[in-house]
Amino acid sequence: MTEWSLDILLVIALLVTATSVLWSRDLFRGVVFFIAFGLLMALAWVRLRAPDVALAEAAIGAGLTGVLLLDAARHLSNDESQGEDGKEKKP
């Protein structure tokens, strides 16, 4: 009974984080939810007894892709703070 409740809780957490990624208006928050989703997916693969897939998901899905998306978000926020002529906007 406890295993089923853990699995149901994991599925609900996956659905909530996936929905949060899709509906997040803040870019940074969306990337953080994406990383959390990747870590939850790694946990789901462990529960399905696929540790090799779980390690790949954690390393690539949450780790490498998360870092690349955070870097892209940082570059996008730098571009938004500057005008089209390359000079900083005044608030």
Buried (B, 14 or more C-beta within 10 A) or exposed (E): EEEEEEEEEBEEBBEBBBEBBEEBEEBBEBBBBBBBBBBBBBBBBBEEEBEEBBEEBBEEBBBEBBEEBBEEBEEEEEEEEEEEEEEEEEE
